[in-house]
């Protein structure tokens, strides 16, 4: 099995992170992987915000927890929160950002860095307290956040889940 397939087949979501910094060079390559994701009509109307200040990450987590009624919500306390956003008017924005996040997850895994998709902002992105934080972070007012990548070194090895069978059908 080649390295790309091995990376795809072994990547799992990590929901518990060590307090260990991600090297800047690796983080830059992970972000670059997001930049190289496909983009509908090659519009590339996205923006990537990299948050390495854990107090800022927890500031957002606290507001998300309050808005969604979740006590002690911490987004798994990652080392880095990578926030792709896209122009609200781009009809492909959500799909473009999903492709970017998948590239980010796979690139992180290739460095031994864990990741998990954080999706809570999709529906509360425009709530005042949330938007205030996003604006503080430089995310444009006309941008929507559909998902975020929480990144860090995993505390444990993830469990390898068995994939469902019988869900592929070939025609022809």
N, C-alpha and C positions, 0 to 999 in steps of 0.2 A: 504494500500500500504506500502511495507517495505521501509526502509530508503535508500537502494541502488537504488531502482527504483525511489523513490521521487527525489533523487539527480540527476539521469540521466535525468528525465523528466523536471526538473526545471532549469537546468544549461543553461545559455545564455551567449553570448559574451558581454563583457563590453568594451566600447571604450572611457570612460572618468573616470579617476581615481583621488581619493583624495590624498593629500599629507600626507599620514599616513603610517608609517613603518609597515611591516609585521613581527610579532614576529619570532625570529630565530627558535624556536622549531616547529612552524607551517610550516615554510619554509623548514626545514629539512624533515618533514613528507611528504610534497608535492614532494620534490625531490625523496624521498624513493618510493613514488607511481610510479614515472617514472621508477625507477630501477626495479620494480616488473612487468613491462609490459611484454607481450610476446615478444619473440625475435626468428626470424627464425632459426631453428636448435639450439636454445639456444646459439647462437654465442656471444651475448652480446658485440658486437664490438663498441658499442656507448660510448660516453663521454657526461657528463652533466656539462655545464659551467653555473654558477649562478652569474649574474652580478647585484650587489646591488648599485654600484656607478652610480648615475643618470647622472653624467657628461659623463661617459663612454657610457651609453645607448644613450645619445643624440649625442655623437660623431659618433656612428654607424648610428643613424637615419639620421644625416646630410649627410653622405656619400651616404646612400641609396637614400635619396631625390634627391641628385645631379645626381646619376647614372640613376634614373628613371624619372628625370625631374619633380619632385613634390616639389613645394614650401612649406616651413614650415612643412615638414614631421617630425613628432616626435614620431611615433609608439604609439600614445595615451599617451605618457609621463608616463609610468608605474613606480612603485616603484622597481620592479625586472624584469629582462629579463632572462628567463631560456632558455638556448641554447643547445638542444641536437644536437650532431653531430655524424656522423657514417663514417666508412671507405668507401671510394669511391668504393672499389672493392667488398664490401659486396652486393650481389644481392638483399638482403632483407633490406638494410639500410633504405630506405625511408619508407617502411612499418613498420619496427621496431620503427623508430622515431615517426611515426604517432600514433602508439599504446601508446608509452610513453607519447606523448603530451596529448592524450585523458585521460590517467590516471592522469596526472598533472592537467588538467582542472577540472576533477571531484573531485580530492582531494582538490584543492583550493576552489571550490564551497562548499565543506563540511565544510570549516572553515569560510565561508562567504566572501571569497576573490574572486574577479572577475578576469577574464582572457579573452584573445583574441589571436587567432592564427595570427602570423606574418609570411607571406610566401615569402617575397620579396627576401630573400637571395638565394633561390634555383637556380635562373638563374644568379646571379651576385656574387656568393660566391668566385669565382676565380679572380675577378677583383682586380688589385693590391692594391688599397686603402682599399677595403673591407678585403682582405686577410691579409693585414698588421694589421688591428684591431683584427681580429680573432687570428692571431699569438700572438699579444700582450696579448691576453686573455688566451693563453695556449692551444688553439684548434689546434690539430695536423695538419700538412700540408696535410696529406693524408685523411683528414676528409672533408665531405660535410655537409653543414647545409641545411636541407630541410624545416624546419619550426622552429619557436621560440614561446615561451609563454610569453606574456606580462602580468604581474600580479600586482594587487593592489586592494584596496577597491574601489568599484564603487561609483561614485558621485550620481547616481540615480538607481532605480530599473529598470532592463531591461524589455522591452515590451515582453509579452508572445505571440509569433507568432502562428498562426493556422497552423497546419501541413496538408500537402496535403492528400487527401483521394484517394482510388482506386489504390494505387501503390504497394499493397501487393497481391501476388497471391500464394495460397497454392496448391501444387500438392500432391495427395495421400489421 
